[in-house]
Amino acid sequence: MPLEMEGPFVRESYRLSPQVVLFDGVRDLLTGLLDRGTRLAVATGKSGPRARDLLTQLGIGDCFVRVIGSDEVTHPKPAPDIVHRALDALDAAPDQAVMVGDAVTDIRSARSAGVRAIAAMWGETDQDELLAAAPDWVTHTPAQLLGLLTTRPYQPA
């Protein structure tokens, strides 16, 4: 994005944020994982402050140990920096984690960091491109993702 567009884009994003709603099943997904002791982090292409504000507004900000924005790492996705930062926050090794993403850059960033990747196919994503990125697993609903993450052998050690 051209630098002169950044300010207007951010202002418009904040203005529209009250219209953002959680996908059906996401709250149950988060509760199910947290009830099992799973530690969660967010590694997003959004700015950190904007992402944290949005998650707080949605009532799920406290679900995450850390929320890391692309503006808080030297090299954004698809570089591994943001995933490494999340792993550090979770005190987890790459083989103890998975990254769930709805974009090709999420899958590539996970791979670059040595983390297994799960494609989240709900929402507005180009499914063909996401599948072409070769995620380790594909899920179509938050409930399916919860089932995958809580069933061995998929559950990280």
Secondary structure as UniProt FT lines:
FT   HELIX           3..16
FT   HELIX           17..19
FT   TURN            24..25
FT   HELIX           26..35
FT   TURN            36..37
FT   STRAND          41..44
FT   HELIX           48..57
FT   TURN            58..59
FT   HELIX           61..63
FT   STRAND          66..69
FT   HELIX           70..72
FT   TURN            77..78
FT   HELIX           81..90
FT   HELIX           94..96
FT   STRAND          98..101
FT   HELIX           104..112
FT   TURN            113..114
FT   STRAND          116..120
FT   HELIX           127..132
FT   STRAND          137..139
FT   HELIX           142..149
FT   TURN            152..154
//
